[in-house]
Amino acid sequence: MTSKKMATAIIAVALVLGKAATAAETHAPRFAVIDWFPFGYEVQGGIQKGIFIDVTRALSKALNVESEIIVASAPRVYRGIRVGEFDFTYSYHDTAEKEGFEPLIDIGCLRPTIVSFKRFPIKSVDQLHGKTIAFPLVGYFVRNLLPNYRIRGFAVPRTEMMFKMALRGRIDGFIINDAIWQAYKNNMHPEFNIPKARWAEFEEPLYIERLPVSLSVSYNSNHMPLARAIKDIVHNKAFLLELAQIYDKYSEGSSLGCFSERASSVSSTLKPGHAPLD
């Protein structure tokens, strides 16, 4: 997208938001982020941090709009998106379709993984049969894999619980995605850290597949014009570079890898030392 087109899109959004502001029922665009480290979380003082927090701030800056960010549990986010209380969120495609909102545009990729131990490594998905596995209460694994395998499972509300169960020898493995794995391995969690020596006990993650992650919009949102402008902004090369830098900050330099055309256009502009895009 050219600078002229980008400027036109921003002006159009400003005009729409200016008109909307006169309506009492219209609120600033609300981006709901699921409370799950490292995507969205709050630290002491209510300060919001995380991958999708940074992406939302970058989008708002590029669009020159004031946005409200809400960090909440998955059920709370899905409920709010369905009724139009929240305008945008981040999700897998099948989550959006199941929960009743619309994938707007892909903004990255995540790879669900199986983490096991070097002493008893899980080398394929079929080896999940008969194993004791921990996994998140909701999400990819529960929808797509759990029904197909005979697993002694523990559905847990926080990733930290999986690591604690693993280090105590209570499970054979657990399900997370590559962004979560990298964030914990780099000790980015504000409160929970694993001693460096214990990391040697884990086998390298078994990647199951690569899934696009979308910025999704509520069918009941009052900010559909903004949604259209977001689609234009996300195709802008300068914004893609900023997106790549955000992912690199969280050691997720491969997160644009499922966008072959966009990734190749950005890779040529990365600074020396920046993680390559797969």
HUBEL-V395112 format. One line per field, one symbol per residue. psi: psi as a letter, one per 30 degrees, with the letter a starting at -180 (. if undefined). Layout:
BEGIN
psi->???
END
This chain:
BEGIN
psi->kleeeeeeeeeeeeeeeeeeffkefkllkjjkkkijkgeklkakggkkllefeeeeeeeeeefhlklkkkklleeeeeeeeefgekellkllefeeeefhlkkekkgalkjklkkakefikjflefffkfljkkllelaeeeefeeffkjkjljjlfkeeeeeeeefggflfllkaleeeeeeeeghfkffjkkkefffffklkkjkelkkkkkklkkfgkgheeeeeeeeeeffkeeeeeeeeeeeeeghhfgfgffieeeeeeeeffklkfkklk.
END
